[in-house]
Amino acid sequence: MSLTETIPALDLTSIRAQFPALAQTVNGHPAAFLDGPGGTQVPQSVIDAISGYLRESNANTAGAYATSRRTDAMIAAARAAMADFFHCAADEVIFGPNMTALTFAMSRAIGRELQQDDEILVTLLDHDANVSPWLAMAEEKGVTVRWAEIHDRDCTLDMTDLASKINTKTKLVAVGYASNAVGTINPVKEIVRLAHTVGALVYIDAVHYAPHGLIDVAALDCDFLVCSTYKFFGPHMGVLFGKREHLQRLRPYKVRANTNAIPNCWEWGTLNHELIAGITACVGYIADLGRRTLSEKGLPHPSAFFAEGEHSGNQPQSCSRRATIESAYCVIHEHERALLERAMAGLQKIPGLKIYGITDPARFDERCGTIALRIVSGKPGHTPLQLATKLGERGIFTWDGNYYALNLTEHLDVEKSGGFLRIGLVHYNTMEEVDRLVTALEEIVRA
Ligand SMILES: Cc1ncc(COP(=O)(O)O)c(C=O)c1O
């Protein structure tokens, strides 16, 4: 069955009703949350799961009493949920405070295996959290850092350059799945293939991709992939997938009392239990979105959309939850695509406005709905911060600056003049919000 022929529309009214924060107003205007790349809002089910844990199960792990046992079971359930989300086994899922902390920890452990004259490859497009940890490790170990360049015209990775910098000395490639600044989606599967031809590990930062696209670590065959649940409708936590063979082989920095068994040997100290409870609910929200959308339309079970063998590799914990997550991302993708087309068309008509990244709708599969822009001509007084402030007064939440994609803003020479204004579209945003943004920006620029 062709997926595109049958994808139903999102029921935005029922979706938005699940997110209490979306009902806020600012100066009499409904709040338009176009700040998803900085962190998304959460559905009531996530709020309930967090407070429910604190009410009923609050304890440390591995104790011989009821609340501690409930805590152990709750963490196991969250691991299983994230295993379905990533499409891996549960013992390949590591929880941590955020993506940055997990990456610093993993970079140190990987660094133990590297030697002087080894090489690692990072990119100009990445968030600094997938750059600085590797630079720090490289400095300590005497490892050479190579940088993959970008095409300035559309802010995509220069794949020829990237491929030319992978050689027999390359031990690790650190790359983002999608840019949190300009929205480019990188060809990570191809990058994994290139890296594996020389035996290099691939560490994928999927923080920005996770709210927009389905993650399938089995299909990607990546070695590590990390994301942050607060970017996809969950709590402020980081989650890492690591291939079992690497998690077992590498030596974490850890306390002696923590055993060497994976995944726990990679988790330091007491975790943020209440937020882990929220992660199960967050994955549940996405799965429910897929389940409800399809069943409301009387469509068959989601697995009917995928060819046999398409999801070979590690077995997920629960095929049906995985299948509903896949369905959810189909409808999310369609809705975000429509929002992106509307936003691009409207923004491009504003005089003096320049968009950084892919603007050709024929290439929108190579990007998500995260738009970086600047006012490059016309009246002064339109720095990214000034624009974000004026939009904020009208209840439209956007971001300004570099969002830690520092190498990119420096490379494009916008860092010293305030970076970009960033519009971030996620599935709970509406066409009306996009129209409001375009009208407001137009008025601000003309004033
Ligand atoms: C693409 C990307 N990578 C990494 C990070 C860092 O994530 P965390 O805040 O979980 O450390 C962010 C945060 O904005 C991001 O957008």
The ligand as a Gaussian input file, in Angstrom:
#p B3LYP/6-31G(d) Opt

LIG

0 1
 C       20.871000      19.742000      17.602000
 C       21.115000      19.813000      19.087000
 N       22.057000      19.040000      19.609000
 C       22.317000      19.038000      20.922000
 C       21.645000      19.866000      21.775000
 C       21.979000      19.846000      23.230000
 O       20.982000      19.127000      23.898000
 P       20.856000      19.133000      25.471000
 O       20.235000      20.426000      25.864000
 O       19.969000      17.958000      25.765000
 O       22.218000      18.955000      26.036000
 C       20.655000      20.719000      21.275000
 C       19.945000      21.644000      22.154000
 O       19.414000      22.648000      21.724000
 C       20.375000      20.684000      19.887000
 O       19.440000      21.447000      19.329000

